[in-house]
Amino acid sequence: MGRIGAPFGVKGWVHLHSYTEPSSNILNYKTLYIKSNDWQPFVALEARPQGKAFVARLQGVETREAAALLTNSEIGVPRECLPMLKEDEYYWSDLIGLTVVNETGEELGQVAGLLETGSNDVLMVKGASKDHLIPYIPGDYVLEVNLESRILRVSWDPEF
């Protein structure tokens, strides 16, 4: 969902950097799970926009020093708290780790991540001998996503 940034002020507030779309959706969750060593729930007592990100006051985080301990920690929420998707829509986390094969059945690698470029998202595919950046455009480059078999079928030349 995002990550914790640097402390904000001296009373334990933290910066929140959102990966949600739109970014303000991160404010929709009262309880945020933050991973420093293990995932731990933190109740957001207050939150608001601040510059290009957001700031929040988390229950139990009362000092700048306590907030600093959370810097760069990941933010998540339980899967059941996420909105239901329409058919043929996927969360990025669902795609990461899928095996990518082209139309001829040649394995190109695994989805290591995605990039948001503005016009369309891009699959970052880590191959055994070559990495690929494949536009996530269903129907053109992405032909099929099968979460059960963990396969993402693409129209892509392995030489690109």
C-alpha positions as CSV (number, residue, x, y, z in Angstrom):
1,M,0.0,0.0,0.0
2,G,2.9,2.3,0.7
3,R,5.8,3.0,2.9
4,I,6.6,5.2,6.0
5,G,8.9,8.1,5.3
6,A,10.8,10.3,7.6
7,P,9.3,11.7,10.9
8,F,7.2,14.8,10.6
9,G,7.7,17.2,13.5
10,V,8.6,16.3,17.1
11,K,5.3,14.6,18.3
12,G,5.6,11.3,16.5
13,W,3.9,12.0,13.2
14,V,5.3,10.2,10.1
15,H,5.2,10.8,6.4
16,L,3.1,8.3,4.4
17,H,4.1,7.6,0.8
18,S,1.2,5.9,-0.9
19,Y,1.3,3.3,-3.7
20,T,-2.5,3.4,-4.0
21,E,-4.4,4.8,-6.9
22,P,-5.5,7.5,-6.3
23,S,-2.8,8.1,-3.6
24,S,-5.3,9.5,-1.2
25,N,-6.9,6.0,-0.9
26,I,-4.3,5.2,1.8
27,L,-6.2,7.5,4.1
28,N,-9.3,5.2,3.8
29,Y,-7.8,2.6,6.2
30,K,-8.0,3.3,9.9
31,T,-5.6,0.5,10.8
32,L,-2.4,0.3,8.9
33,Y,-0.1,-2.8,9.1
34,I,3.5,-1.7,9.2
35,K,6.4,-4.1,8.7
36,S,9.7,-3.3,10.4
37,N,10.5,-6.8,11.6
38,D,7.0,-8.3,11.6
39,W,3.7,-6.9,10.5
40,Q,2.2,-4.9,13.3
41,P,-1.1,-3.0,13.4
42,F,-1.1,0.7,14.0
43,V,-4.3,2.8,14.3
44,A,-4.1,6.1,12.4
45,L,-5.5,8.7,14.9
46,E,-5.1,11.5,12.4
47,A,-3.9,11.8,8.8
48,R,-3.8,14.6,6.2
49,P,-2.2,15.6,2.9
50,Q,1.2,17.2,3.2
51,G,3.0,18.2,0.0
52,K,3.2,15.3,-2.4
53,A,2.6,12.7,0.4
54,F,0.6,12.5,3.6
55,V,1.4,12.7,7.3
56,A,-0.2,10.7,10.0
57,R,-0.2,10.3,13.8
58,L,-0.2,6.7,14.8
59,Q,-1.4,5.3,18.1
60,G,1.5,4.4,20.3
61,V,4.0,6.6,18.3
62,E,4.5,9.6,20.5
63,T,8.0,10.9,19.8
64,R,10.1,11.8,16.9
65,E,12.5,9.0,17.9
66,A,9.7,6.4,17.9
67,A,8.6,7.7,14.4
68,A,12.2,7.4,13.2
69,L,12.2,3.7,14.0
70,L,9.5,3.2,11.4
71,T,11.2,5.1,8.6
72,N,11.2,3.1,5.3
73,S,8.9,0.4,6.7
74,E,6.3,-1.0,4.3
75,I,2.6,-0.3,4.8
76,G,0.0,-3.0,4.1
77,V,-3.6,-3.9,4.9
78,P,-5.3,-7.3,5.1
79,R,-6.4,-8.5,1.6
80,E,-10.0,-8.6,2.8
81,C,-10.0,-4.9,3.4
82,L,-9.1,-4.1,-0.3
83,P,-11.9,-3.2,-2.7
84,M,-13.3,-6.0,-4.9
85,L,-11.9,-5.8,-8.5
86,K,-13.8,-6.2,-11.7
87,E,-13.2,-9.2,-13.9
88,D,-9.7,-9.0,-15.6
89,E,-8.4,-6.5,-13.1
90,Y,-5.5,-7.4,-10.8
91,Y,-3.6,-6.0,-7.9
92,W,0.1,-5.6,-8.7
93,S,0.9,-8.0,-5.8
94,D,-1.1,-10.7,-7.7
95,L,1.1,-10.4,-10.7
96,I,4.5,-10.4,-9.0
97,G,6.1,-13.9,-9.2
98,L,4.0,-15.1,-12.1
99,T,5.9,-17.0,-14.8
100,V,5.8,-15.1,-18.1
101,V,5.6,-17.1,-21.4
102,N,5.1,-15.8,-24.9
103,E,2.7,-17.2,-27.6
104,T,5.1,-20.0,-28.6
105,G,5.4,-21.2,-25.0
106,E,8.9,-19.8,-24.5
107,E,9.5,-18.8,-20.8
108,L,10.7,-15.2,-20.5
109,G,11.1,-15.2,-16.7
110,Q,9.1,-14.1,-13.7
111,V,7.3,-10.8,-13.0
112,A,9.7,-9.0,-10.5
113,G,7.7,-5.8,-10.3
114,L,5.8,-3.2,-12.2
115,L,6.5,0.4,-13.2
116,E,3.9,3.1,-13.5
117,T,4.7,5.2,-16.6
118,G,1.7,7.4,-16.9
119,S,0.4,6.0,-20.2
120,N,0.4,2.3,-19.1
121,D,2.0,0.1,-16.5
122,V,5.1,-1.9,-17.5
123,L,5.9,-5.5,-16.3
124,M,9.5,-5.9,-15.1
125,V,10.3,-9.5,-16.1
126,K,13.5,-11.1,-14.7
127,G,14.7,-13.8,-17.0
128,A,17.5,-16.4,-16.6
129,S,19.7,-14.7,-19.2
130,K,17.8,-11.5,-20.1
131,D,15.4,-9.1,-18.4
132,H,12.4,-7.7,-20.2
133,L,10.2,-4.6,-19.9
134,I,6.8,-5.4,-21.3
135,P,3.9,-2.9,-21.5
136,Y,1.0,-4.1,-19.5
137,I,-1.6,-3.6,-22.2
138,P,-4.2,-6.3,-22.2
139,G,-5.1,-7.6,-25.7
140,D,-2.0,-6.2,-27.3
141,Y,0.9,-7.5,-25.2
142,V,-0.8,-9.2,-22.3
143,L,-2.8,-12.1,-23.7
144,E,-3.8,-14.0,-20.5
145,V,-3.4,-13.8,-16.8
146,N,-4.0,-17.1,-15.0
147,L,-3.5,-16.7,-11.3
148,E,-4.4,-20.4,-10.6
149,S,-1.6,-21.7,-12.8
150,R,0.7,-18.7,-12.0
151,I,1.2,-18.0,-15.8
152,L,1.1,-14.7,-17.6
153,R,1.0,-15.1,-21.3
154,V,2.3,-12.3,-23.5
155,S,2.8,-11.4,-27.1
156,W,6.5,-10.6,-26.9
157,D,9.7,-11.3,-28.9
158,P,12.3,-12.8,-26.5
159,E,15.0,-10.8,-28.2
160,F,13.5,-7.5,-27.0
